């Protein structure tokens, strides 16, 4: 299950929020901070794997995360996961 637990202010109350497992290209753009055009370019250039459901294009959460991690890092060096 893909969920994130967050604290709701002071105290020990924690809520679990269900996160999507797949996104439309528009949602993927919003989630990654990239444009819809950049998402489609990444698919076309085979940087990003999409799936089709009829005419609909969807992108899996873990694939978006993998793609973002492959983008060049700038600034301080990052630790490998």
Biopython code that builds the backbone (N, CA, C, O; Angstrom):
import numpy as np
from Bio.PDB.StructureBuilder import StructureBuilder

atoms = [
    (1, "UNK", "N", (0.850, -1.182, 0.000)),
    (1, "UNK", "CA", (0.000, 0.000, 0.000)),
    (1, "UNK", "C", (0.888, 1.235, 0.000)),
    (1, "UNK", "O", (1.893, 1.271, 0.710)),
    (2, "UNK", "N", (0.544, 2.217, -0.761)),
    (2, "UNK", "CA", (1.326, 3.430, -0.896)),
    (2, "UNK", "C", (0.683, 4.528, -0.056)),
    (2, "UNK", "O", (-0.233, 5.215, -0.508)),
    (3, "UNK", "N", (1.174, 4.683, 1.167)),
    (3, "UNK", "CA", (0.586, 5.697, 2.031)),
    (3, "UNK", "C", (1.677, 6.436, 2.778)),
    (3, "UNK", "O", (2.779, 5.920, 2.962)),
    (4, "UNK", "N", (1.367, 7.629, 3.200)),
    (4, "UNK", "CA", (2.284, 8.450, 3.967)),
    (4, "UNK", "C", (1.586, 8.853, 5.253)),
    (4, "UNK", "O", (0.426, 9.264, 5.235)),
    (5, "UNK", "N", (2.292, 8.735, 6.368)),
    (5, "UNK", "CA", (1.723, 9.132, 7.652)),
    (5, "UNK", "C", (2.206, 10.532, 7.987)),
    (5, "UNK", "O", (3.393, 10.836, 7.872)),
    (6, "UNK", "N", (1.280, 11.377, 8.398)),
    (6, "UNK", "CA", (1.630, 12.745, 8.757)),
    (6, "UNK", "C", (1.050, 13.088, 10.120)),
    (6, "UNK", "O", (0.018, 12.556, 10.529)),
    (7, "UNK", "N", (1.729, 13.979, 10.803)),
    (7, "UNK", "CA", (1.244, 14.464, 12.092)),
    (7, "UNK", "C", (0.298, 15.624, 11.841)),
    (7, "UNK", "O", (0.556, 16.473, 10.988)),
    (8, "UNK", "N", (-0.776, 15.659, 12.572)),
    (8, "UNK", "CA", (-1.762, 16.723, 12.415)),
    (8, "UNK", "C", (-1.655, 17.709, 13.573)),
    (8, "UNK", "O", (-2.596, 17.858, 14.354)),
    (9, "UNK", "N", (-0.517, 18.378, 13.684)),
    (9, "UNK", "CA", (-0.338, 19.366, 14.738)),
    (9, "UNK", "C", (0.248, 18.752, 15.989)),
    (9, "UNK", "O", (0.883, 17.698, 15.936)),
    (10, "UNK", "N", (0.036, 19.414, 17.118)),
    (10, "UNK", "CA", (0.605, 18.942, 18.374)),
    (10, "UNK", "C", (-0.122, 17.693, 18.854)),
    (10, "UNK", "O", (-1.262, 17.430, 18.472)),
    (11, "UNK", "N", (0.540, 16.958, 19.670)),
    (11, "UNK", "CA", (-0.048, 15.722, 20.168)),
    (11, "UNK", "C", (0.459, 14.528, 19.391)),
    (11, "UNK", "O", (1.389, 14.643, 18.593)),
    (12, "UNK", "N", (-0.143, 13.401, 19.621)),
    (12, "UNK", "CA", (0.332, 12.176, 18.982)),
    (12, "UNK", "C", (-0.620, 11.661, 17.922)),
    (12, "UNK", "O", (-0.579, 10.480, 17.576)),
    (13, "UNK", "N", (-1.472, 12.518, 17.402)),
    (13, "UNK", "CA", (-2.400, 12.087, 16.356)),
    (13, "UNK", "C", (-1.671, 11.991, 15.022)),
    (13, "UNK", "O", (-1.008, 12.935, 14.592)),
    (14, "UNK", "N", (-1.802, 10.854, 14.386)),
    (14, "UNK", "CA", (-1.179, 10.632, 13.087)),
    (14, "UNK", "C", (-2.249, 10.132, 12.138)),
    (14, "UNK", "O", (-3.059, 9.273, 12.488)),
    (15, "UNK", "N", (-2.242, 10.682, 10.932)),
    (15, "UNK", "CA", (-3.204, 10.259, 9.917)),
    (15, "UNK", "C", (-2.451, 9.627, 8.753)),
    (15, "UNK", "O", (-1.370, 10.088, 8.389)),
    (16, "UNK", "N", (-3.011, 8.590, 8.177)),
    (16, "UNK", "CA", (-2.434, 7.965, 6.990)),
    (16, "UNK", "C", (-3.186, 8.485, 5.782)),
    (16, "UNK", "O", (-4.416, 8.459, 5.738)),
    (17, "UNK", "N", (-2.428, 8.959, 4.798)),
    (17, "UNK", "CA", (-3.018, 9.485, 3.570)),
    (17, "UNK", "C", (-2.688, 8.515, 2.444)),
    (17, "UNK", "O", (-1.522, 8.189, 2.224)),
    (18, "UNK", "N", (-3.699, 8.059, 1.740)),
    (18, "UNK", "CA", (-3.501, 7.158, 0.608)),
    (18, "UNK", "C", (-2.996, 7.964, -0.580)),
    (18, "UNK", "O", (-3.651, 8.915, -1.008)),
    (19, "UNK", "N", (-1.842, 7.596, -1.113)),
    (19, "UNK", "CA", (-1.266, 8.267, -2.275)),
    (19, "UNK", "C", (-1.590, 7.472, -3.533)),
    (19, "UNK", "O", (-1.720, 6.250, -3.469)),
    (20, "UNK", "N", (-1.720, 8.139, -4.667)),
    (20, "UNK", "CA", (-2.011, 7.417, -5.906)),
    (20, "UNK", "C", (-0.848, 6.508, -6.306)),
    (20, "UNK", "O", (0.310, 6.804, -6.009)),
    (21, "UNK", "N", (-1.160, 5.412, -6.975)),
    (21, "UNK", "CA", (-0.104, 4.536, -7.491)),
    (21, "UNK", "C", (0.209, 4.854, -8.942)),
    (21, "UNK", "O", (1.221, 4.392, -9.470)),
    (22, "UNK", "N", (-0.643, 5.636, -9.598)),
    (22, "UNK", "CA", (-0.413, 6.030, -10.988)),
    (22, "UNK", "C", (-0.993, 7.415, -11.219)),
    (22, "UNK", "O", (-1.937, 7.834, -10.548)),
    (23, "UNK", "N", (-0.411, 8.110, -12.177)),
    (23, "UNK", "CA", (-0.782, 9.489, -12.482)),
    (23, "UNK", "C", (-1.042, 9.662, -13.967)),
    (23, "UNK", "O", (-0.455, 8.960, -14.790)),
    (24, "UNK", "N", (-1.917, 10.594, -14.311)),
    (24, "UNK", "CA", (-2.028, 11.033, -15.700)),
    (24, "UNK", "C", (-0.802, 11.896, -15.984)),
    (24, "UNK", "O", (-0.130, 12.324, -15.046)),
    (25, "UNK", "N", (-0.498, 12.159, -17.243)),
    (25, "UNK", "CA", (0.640, 13.048, -17.528)),
    (25, "UNK", "C", (0.504, 14.425, -16.856)),
    (25, "UNK", "O", (1.500, 14.997, -16.412)),
    (26, "UNK", "N", (-0.709, 14.950, -16.782)),
    (26, "UNK", "CA", (-0.920, 16.243, -16.131)),
    (26, "UNK", "C", (-0.617, 16.153, -14.641)),
    (26, "UNK", "O", (0.029, 17.039, -14.081)),
    (27, "UNK", "N", (-1.085, 15.077, -13.994)),
    (27, "UNK", "CA", (-0.811, 14.875, -12.575)),
    (27, "UNK", "C", (0.674, 14.608, -12.334)),
    (27, "UNK", "O", (1.243, 15.074, -11.346)),
    (28, "UNK", "N", (1.299, 13.853, -13.247)),
    (28, "UNK", "CA", (2.735, 13.573, -13.139)),
    (28, "UNK", "C", (3.536, 14.868, -13.232)),
    (28, "UNK", "O", (4.518, 15.047, -12.511)),
    (29, "UNK", "N", (3.119, 15.768, -14.117)),
    (29, "UNK", "CA", (3.795, 17.061, -14.248)),
    (29, "UNK", "C", (3.694, 17.840, -12.942)),
    (29, "UNK", "O", (4.684, 18.403, -12.475)),
    (30, "UNK", "N", (2.516, 17.874, -12.358)),
    (30, "UNK", "CA", (2.323, 18.591, -11.098)),
    (30, "UNK", "C", (3.123, 17.933, -9.970)),
    (30, "UNK", "O", (3.723, 18.629, -9.150)),
    (31, "UNK", "N", (3.135, 16.607, -9.923)),
    (31, "UNK", "CA", (3.825, 15.887, -8.851)),
    (31, "UNK", "C", (5.337, 16.063, -8.919)),
    (31, "UNK", "O", (6.005, 16.089, -7.886)),
    (32, "UNK", "N", (5.884, 16.184, -10.133)),
    (32, "UNK", "CA", (7.338, 16.289, -10.297)),
    (32, "UNK", "C", (7.818, 17.721, -10.460)),
    (32, "UNK", "O", (9.017, 17.986, -10.373)),
    (33, "UNK", "N", (6.898, 18.644, -10.694)),
    (33, "UNK", "CA", (7.308, 20.025, -10.924)),
    (33, "UNK", "C", (7.818, 20.261, -12.335)),
    (33, "UNK", "O", (8.422, 21.300, -12.604)),
    (34, "UNK", "N", (7.592, 19.333, -13.227)),
    (34, "UNK", "CA", (7.983, 19.449, -14.634)),
    (34, "UNK", "C", (6.732, 19.768, -15.437)),
    (34, "UNK", "O", (5.618, 19.642, -14.929)),
    (35, "UNK", "N", (6.907, 20.176, -16.671)),
    (35, "UNK", "CA", (5.752, 20.484, -17.519)),
    (35, "UNK", "C", (5.184, 19.214, -18.143)),
    (35, "UNK", "O", (5.854, 18.183, -18.207)),
    (36, "UNK", "N", (3.951, 19.305, -18.598)),
    (36, "UNK", "CA", (3.321, 18.195, -19.312)),
    (36, "UNK", "C", (4.138, 17.852, -20.558)),
    (36, "UNK", "O", (4.316, 16.679, -20.885)),
    (37, "UNK", "N", (4.631, 18.876, -21.249)),
    (37, "UNK", "CA", (5.467, 18.655, -22.444)),
    (37, "UNK", "C", (6.740, 17.897, -22.095)),
    (37, "UNK", "O", (7.168, 17.026, -22.853)),
    (38, "UNK", "N", (7.353, 18.218, -20.952)),
    (38, "UNK", "CA", (8.580, 17.539, -20.540)),
    (38, "UNK", "C", (8.289, 16.078, -20.209)),
    (38, "UNK", "O", (9.106, 15.203, -20.496)),
    (39, "UNK", "N", (7.135, 15.811, -19.612)),
    (39, "UNK", "CA", (6.749, 14.424, -19.318)),
    (39, "UNK", "C", (6.627, 13.641, -20.625)),
    (39, "UNK", "O", (7.160, 12.537, -20.731)),
    (40, "UNK", "N", (5.937, 14.195, -21.616)),
    (40, "UNK", "CA", (5.775, 13.505, -22.897)),
    (40, "UNK", "C", (7.106, 13.362, -23.629)),
    (40, "UNK", "O", (7.325, 12.354, -24.300)),
    (41, "UNK", "N", (7.999, 14.346, -23.518)),
    (41, "UNK", "CA", (9.323, 14.247, -24.139)),
    (41, "UNK", "C", (10.119, 13.112, -23.494)),
    (41, "UNK", "O", (10.799, 12.355, -24.187)),
    (42, "UNK", "N", (10.032, 12.995, -22.169)),
    (42, "UNK", "CA", (10.734, 11.917, -21.468)),
    (42, "UNK", "C", (10.205, 10.547, -21.894)),
    (42, "UNK", "O", (10.972, 9.590, -22.004)),
    (43, "UNK", "N", (8.905, 10.455, -22.131)),
    (43, "UNK", "CA", (8.320, 9.200, -22.619)),
    (43, "UNK", "C", (8.838, 8.918, -24.025)),
    (43, "UNK", "O", (9.286, 7.809, -24.315)),
    (44, "UNK", "N", (8.775, 9.917, -24.895)),
    (44, "UNK", "CA", (9.218, 9.759, -26.290)),
    (44, "UNK", "C", (10.695, 9.373, -26.368)),
    (44, "UNK", "O", (11.087, 8.541, -27.187)),
    (45, "UNK", "N", (11.515, 9.993, -25.500)),
    (45, "UNK", "CA", (12.958, 9.730, -25.494)),
    (45, "UNK", "C", (13.332, 8.473, -24.697)),
    (45, "UNK", "O", (14.512, 8.169, -24.522)),
    (46, "UNK", "N", (12.317, 7.750, -24.220)),
    (46, "UNK", "CA", (12.496, 6.500, -23.463)),
    (46, "UNK", "C", (13.256, 6.705, -22.157)),
    (46, "UNK", "O", (13.928, 5.794, -21.672)),
    (47, "UNK", "N", (13.147, 7.908, -21.590)),
    (47, "UNK", "CA", (13.686, 8.176, -20.255)),
    (47, "UNK", "C", (12.685, 7.725, -19.193)),
    (47, "UNK", "O", (13.057, 7.400, -18.065)),
    (48, "UNK", "N", (11.422, 7.712, -19.572)),
    (48, "UNK", "CA", (10.317, 7.467, -18.657)),
    (48, "UNK", "C", (9.382, 6.456, -19.305)),
    (48, "UNK", "O", (9.015, 6.606, -20.470)),
    (49, "UNK", "N", (8.994, 5.421, -18.551)),
    (49, "UNK", "CA", (8.095, 4.398, -19.076)),
    (49, "UNK", "C", (6.663, 4.717, -18.667)),
    (49, "UNK", "O", (6.367, 4.906, -17.487)),
    (50, "UNK", "N", (5.790, 4.773, -19.648)),
    (50, "UNK", "CA", (4.362, 5.000, -19.411)),
    (50, "UNK", "C", (3.607, 3.725, -19.756)),
    (50, "UNK", "O", (4.138, 2.833, -20.417)),
    (51, "UNK", "N", (2.385, 3.654, -19.311)),
    (51, "UNK", "CA", (1.503, 2.543, -19.647)),
    (51, "UNK", "C", (0.254, 3.101, -20.304)),
    (51, "UNK", "O", (-0.111, 4.254, -20.078)),
    (52, "UNK", "N", (-0.393, 2.292, -21.109)),
    (52, "UNK", "CA", (-1.608, 2.713, -21.795)),
    (52, "UNK", "C", (-2.783, 1.871, -21.309)),
    (52, "UNK", "O", (-2.679, 0.658, -21.131)),
    (53, "UNK", "N", (-3.903, 2.561, -21.103)),
    (53, "UNK", "CA", (-5.176, 1.903, -20.806)),
    (53, "UNK", "C", (-6.146, 2.464, -21.833)),
    (53, "UNK", "O", (-6.757, 3.512, -21.621)),
    (54, "UNK", "N", (-6.279, 1.757, -22.944)),
    (54, "UNK", "CA", (-7.027, 2.315, -24.069)),
    (54, "UNK", "C", (-6.252, 3.519, -24.585)),
    (54, "UNK", "O", (-5.075, 3.400, -24.923)),
    (55, "UNK", "N", (-6.896, 4.665, -24.649)),
    (55, "UNK", "CA", (-6.227, 5.886, -25.096)),
    (55, "UNK", "C", (-5.525, 6.624, -23.958)),
    (55, "UNK", "O", (-4.712, 7.517, -24.197)),
    (56, "UNK", "N", (-5.841, 6.249, -22.730)),
    (56, "UNK", "CA", (-5.277, 6.944, -21.571)),
    (56, "UNK", "C", (-3.827, 6.537, -21.327)),
    (56, "UNK", "O", (-3.476, 5.360, -21.409)),
    (57, "UNK", "N", (-2.993, 7.530, -21.026)),
    (57, "UNK", "CA", (-1.603, 7.308, -20.655)),
    (57, "UNK", "C", (-1.497, 7.468, -19.152)),
    (57, "UNK", "O", (-1.994, 8.445, -18.591)),
    (58, "UNK", "N", (-0.847, 6.505, -18.490)),
    (58, "UNK", "CA", (-0.635, 6.619, -17.056)),
    (58, "UNK", "C", (0.832, 6.342, -16.740)),
    (58, "UNK", "O", (1.520, 5.618, -17.460)),
    (59, "UNK", "N", (1.283, 6.936, -15.652)),
    (59, "UNK", "CA", (2.663, 6.768, -15.199)),
    (59, "UNK", "C", (2.644, 6.302, -13.753)),
    (59, "UNK", "O", (1.996, 6.907, -12.899)),
    (60, "UNK", "N", (3.360, 5.224, -13.493)),
    (60, "UNK", "CA", (3.394, 4.673, -12.142)),
    (60, "UNK", "C", (4.230, 5.551, -11.214)),
    (60, "UNK", "O", (5.226, 6.146, -11.624)),
    (61, "UNK", "N", (3.805, 5.615, -9.969)),
    (61, "UNK", "CA", (4.490, 6.414, -8.955)),
    (61, "UNK", "C", (5.977, 6.059, -8.869)),
    (61, "UNK", "O", (6.827, 6.948, -8.896)),
    (62, "UNK", "N", (6.290, 4.776, -8.767)),
    (62, "UNK", "CA", (7.697, 4.382, -8.617)),
    (62, "UNK", "C", (8.516, 4.714, -9.861)),
    (62, "UNK", "O", (9.712, 4.981, -9.748)),
    (63, "UNK", "N", (7.906, 4.703, -11.043)),
    (63, "UNK", "CA", (8.614, 5.071, -12.265)),
    (63, "UNK", "C", (8.929, 6.565, -12.278)),
    (63, "UNK", "O", (10.015, 6.967, -12.696)),
    (64, "UNK", "N", (7.994, 7.377, -11.826)),
    (64, "UNK", "CA", (8.263, 8.824, -11.732)),
    (64, "UNK", "C", (9.400, 9.100, -10.756)),
    (64, "UNK", "O", (10.279, 9.916, -11.036)),
    (65, "UNK", "N", (9.382, 8.420, -9.611)),
    (65, "UNK", "CA", (10.442, 8.609, -8.617)),
    (65, "UNK", "C", (11.798, 8.172, -9.186)),
    (65, "UNK", "O", (12.809, 8.841, -8.972)),
    (66, "UNK", "N", (11.815, 7.048, -9.912)),
    (66, "UNK", "CA", (13.059, 6.566, -10.527)),
    (66, "UNK", "C", (13.584, 7.591, -11.519)),
    (66, "UNK", "O", (14.775, 7.901, -11.528)),
    (67, "UNK", "N", (12.687, 8.122, -12.361)),
    (67, "UNK", "CA", (13.079, 9.096, -13.374)),
    (67, "UNK", "C", (13.659, 10.351, -12.737)),
    (67, "UNK", "O", (14.702, 10.840, -13.172)),
    (68, "UNK", "N", (13.002, 10.874, -11.722)),
    (68, "UNK", "CA", (13.497, 12.082, -11.056)),
    (68, "UNK", "C", (14.893, 11.832, -10.489)),
    (68, "UNK", "O", (15.761, 12.701, -10.583)),
    (69, "UNK", "N", (15.118, 10.654, -9.901)),
    (69, "UNK", "CA", (16.443, 10.341, -9.348)),
    (69, "UNK", "C", (17.514, 10.237, -10.418)),
    (69, "UNK", "O", (18.696, 10.379, -10.107)),
    (70, "UNK", "N", (17.135, 9.989, -11.691)),
    (70, "UNK", "CA", (18.134, 9.893, -12.757)),
    (70, "UNK", "C", (18.514, 11.258, -13.328)),
    (70, "UNK", "O", (19.493, 11.362, -14.068)),
    (71, "UNK", "N", (17.763, 12.298, -12.998)),
    (71, "UNK", "CA", (18.094, 13.629, -13.492)),
    (71, "UNK", "C", (19.403, 14.084, -12.866)),
    (71, "UNK", "O", (19.703, 13.727, -11.727)),
    (72, "UNK", "N", (20.188, 14.874, -13.604)),
    (72, "UNK", "CA", (21.499, 15.287, -13.068)),
    (72, "UNK", "C", (21.363, 16.046, -11.748)),
    (72, "UNK", "O", (20.479, 16.885, -11.574)),
    (73, "UNK", "N", (22.268, 15.723, -10.830)),
    (73, "UNK", "CA", (22.309, 16.421, -9.541)),
    (73, "UNK", "C", (23.242, 17.615, -9.664)),
    (73, "UNK", "O", (24.263, 17.544, -10.348)),
    (74, "UNK", "N", (22.895, 18.695, -9.011)),
    (74, "UNK", "CA", (23.753, 19.878, -8.943)),
    (74, "UNK", "C", (23.899, 20.268, -7.478)),
    (74, "UNK", "O", (23.075, 19.891, -6.645)),
    (75, "UNK", "N", (24.929, 21.011, -7.171)),
    (75, "UNK", "CA", (25.144, 21.385, -5.776)),
    (75, "UNK", "C", (25.905, 20.303, -5.062)),
    (75, "UNK", "O", (26.816, 19.697, -5.627)),
    (76, "UNK", "N", (25.537, 20.055, -3.819)),
    (76, "UNK", "CA", (26.275, 19.057, -3.026)),
    (76, "UNK", "C", (26.003, 17.663, -3.562)),
    (76, "UNK", "O", (24.967, 17.400, -4.173)),
    (77, "UNK", "N", (26.949, 16.787, -3.323)),
    (77, "UNK", "CA", (26.784, 15.395, -3.751)),
    (77, "UNK", "C", (25.701, 14.742, -2.918)),
    (77, "UNK", "O", (25.579, 14.996, -1.719)),
    (78, "UNK", "N", (24.914, 13.893, -3.572)),
    (78, "UNK", "CA", (23.853, 13.186, -2.874)),
    (78, "UNK", "C", (24.301, 11.764, -2.568)),
    (78, "UNK", "O", (25.105, 11.187, -3.300)),
    (79, "UNK", "N", (23.782, 11.209, -1.495)),
    (79, "UNK", "CA", (24.086, 9.828, -1.131)),
    (79, "UNK", "C", (23.304, 8.887, -2.032)),
    (79, "UNK", "O", (22.141, 9.149, -2.338)),
    (80, "UNK", "N", (23.914, 7.814, -2.453)),
    (80, "UNK", "CA", (23.202, 6.825, -3.275)),
    (80, "UNK", "C", (22.263, 6.031, -2.407)),
    (80, "UNK", "O", (22.575, 5.685, -1.268)),
    (81, "UNK", "N", (21.080, 5.743, -2.980)),
    (81, "UNK", "CA", (20.072, 4.981, -2.216)),
    (81, "UNK", "C", (20.283, 3.506, -2.401)),
    (81, "UNK", "O", (19.539, 2.701, -1.841)),
]
sb = StructureBuilder()
sb.init_structure("model")
sb.init_model(0)
sb.init_chain("A")
sb.init_seg("    ")
for serial, (resi, resn, name, xyz) in enumerate(atoms, 1):
    if name == "N":
        sb.init_residue(resn, " ", resi, " ")
    sb.init_atom(name, np.array(xyz, "f"), 0.0, 1.0, " ", f" {name:<3s}", serial, name[0])
structure = sb.get_structure()
